Amino acid sequence: MRNRRIRPVVAAAAAIAAIGLMGVPAGASGVPTGQVMVGNTSFDFSTMHFTGGGGTIEPAYDDANGSLLYIFTPNGPTVHPVVHANHSNVAPIYLPVYPVGSTVDASTLNCTHMPSDNCPDHGLAVAGFVQGNFPAVYGAGVIGHDHLIGVSKTGGDFNIIWEPTLVVFNSVAASDEHVTTLSQIAQLQQEQAITLVPLPPLDFHCSVVSAAAYARGTPAPAIPTTT
């Protein structure tokens, strides 16, 4: 299996806190967007976490070819930050974050942020992190973000434990490209158009599931946002 990791150019300063299908939430383009709840799952507004014996499913892109897939995250599994040197049981999940002013169609993003956030357990935290740390590009707000993962069948770097890695654009103009593949990330990194921000303290479990499983889920509550 090819190693599909991209070398990060900056470490995270700190972890962010709590980071057309029938019956499926979708944007104007008809592309599925937002988290859905499955099993015995509900959303706790006091903690901004999902609870219960089930979990959530959300859209993602196969970083080898940009095709749509779906990832399941169970509620509450304990995942300790990875400290060993080989990092062999962890794979990166890339989250390109798009600022206000990007010409990318927000309805094609895996999670939208304005006028409400449809990935409530991490979308607000992602937006808050980039706005606070990269105000020159994200000061006007965030329209949403995507999830890019490697999968075994297309030669990707796949593991059950995932390390969130933010893909932060270094200019609003750079964000006009919809990034859905690892090759695009590599090219933009070579052009110094993006900054990669890995967040190892937020490593989590997830696995790939079917579109049918996503379609059976209940849309998570959307949280109104202003920026």
N, C-alpha and C positions, 0 to 999 in steps of 0.2 A: 504494500500500500504506500503510495507516495505521501510524503510529509507535506501537508498543505498549510502549514503555519506561516504567517507573515511576521517578520521581525518587528516588534514594537519599537517606536522611536522615542517614546516617553513613558515613564511609569506613572501610575495614578498617584496623585498627592495624598488622597485619602479615599476610602470606600464611600460611595453614596449610600445614604440610609435607605434600607428596604428597597433595594433596587428590584360566476354565479352558481351558489349552492342553495338548495331549498332550506329555508329556516336559518340561514347563516348571515351574520352581519356582513355587509359589503358596502364599499364606497360606490360613488356614481359610476365608476368604470365596471362595476360588477365583480371586481377582485375581492375575495374574502379579506376582511380586516378586523382586527380586535380579538381579544381573548374570549373564549367560551368556557363555561363551567360544566364539568361532568361528574357523575357520581354524587355522593352526598357532600356537595360543596356550596358554600355561601361566602359572601364578602363581608368582612368585618371593617366597618368604616372607622372604628376607633383605632385600629392598628394598621389599616390599609393593607391587610393580608387576606388571602383566601384561607378558609378553615373547613374542617370536615374531613371525611374519609376518602374523598375523591381527588380531583385536581383540575387543572386547566389545560386547554389546548389553544395554540395560537399559530398563525401562519408564519412561514419562514421561506427563505430561498435557498436552494441547493447551490452552494458557492462554486460548483464546477461548471454549471450551465445556466443558472438563473431560473430554473424551473421551480414551481411552487410546491411546497410540502408543508407538513403540519407536525408540531412538536408538543408532546405531553409532559407536563410538570406535575408530579404528585404534591399534595399539600404536606408541608412539614417535615420532609426528610432532613436529617442532619448531615451536612457536608462540611468538613473541616477545611480551612484554607490549606492549599497544597504548599508544603515547605520543602519536600524532598527535591533533590537536584534533577532527577531525570524527567519529572513531570509527565510520566508515561501514561497515566490514566486520565489525563485531562486534555480536552481539545478546546480551541477558542470558538466562541460564537461572536461574530462581528455584528455590531449595531451601528450602521450608518445613521447619523442624526441630521435631519434637514432643517435649516433655519428658515424663518420667515424671509421671503424674497427669492427662495429657490423656485425655479420653474417646473420642478418635478410635480406631477399630479399627486396630491396628497391622498387621493382615494385609492392609489395603487400601493400605498405603504402598509406594512404589516400592522402597525399601530399608528393611529392618528392622534394628534394632541390638541387640535383646535377645530371647532369651538369647545370640544370636550375630549377627554382622554379615554380611549376604549381599551387600554391595557393598564387598569388602575393600580396594580400592585408594583409596577416599575416605571410606567411612562412618566409620571409626574417627577419621580426622582431623577430619571435620565435627563429630562428637560431642565430641571433645576440645576443639575450638575454642570451641564454645558453652558447655561446662561451665566452661572456664577463664575466659571473658570475661563470661559472664552467669550467675554461680552462683546468683543469687536465684531464677531460674526453672529452670535446668537442673542445679542442684547434685545433685539426686537421681538424675539420669541422663537418657538419651535413648532413646525407643522407636523412632525411625527418622526418615526424611525422604522427601520427594518431589522430582520434577524437573518444572518447568513451563516449556514453551518455546512460542514462537510459530511457526506454520507458514504458508506462503504461501497455501495453499488456503482458510484461514479468516481471511485478512487480517492474519496475524501478522508480527512483526518477526523475519525469519528470515535467518540467515547461517551459514556453515560454521564460523566462529570464534565461540565462545561464552564469555561472561564469567560465571563462577559468582557468584551473588548470594544470600547466605543471607537467608532470611526468619525473623527471630528474634522470637519472641513475647515481649511485655513482661510477661506474667503467665501462670500456668498456666491460668487460666480462659479467656483469649483463645485458647489452643491447642485448645479443645474444638471449634472449627470446622475442618472438613477443607477446606483451601484448595487448590482445583484450577484456579482461573481468575484472570486478571489483574484482573477487576472486583472480586473479593474482596480481592485484595492492595490495590487502590486504596482500597477502603472501610475496611479495617483500618488502613491508613496514615493516612487522614483521622481515624480515631478514636484515633490514637496507640496502637494495640494491638500494633503490630509495629515492628521496626527492620530496615531493609534494610542489609546489609553486603556490598558488592561486593568481589570479590577478583580484580582485573585481572591480577596476576602469575600466576594459575592459568588464564588463557585456554587453551582447548583446541579441537581439531577434533571435530565430530560431525555426523552426518546422519541423517535419518529413514529407517527401513527397515520392512519388513513384519512382521506378527505371525508369519508363517511362518518368516522368518529367525530370529526370537527362539526359536521352538519347536524349531528344529534345533540350537540351541546346547547346550553342556554347562554345567551350573550351576557357577558359580565356587565355590571353597571358602569355607565360612562360618567366620568367625573368632570363637571364643567370647569373650564380653564379660561384664563384671560390672556396668558402669554405662553 
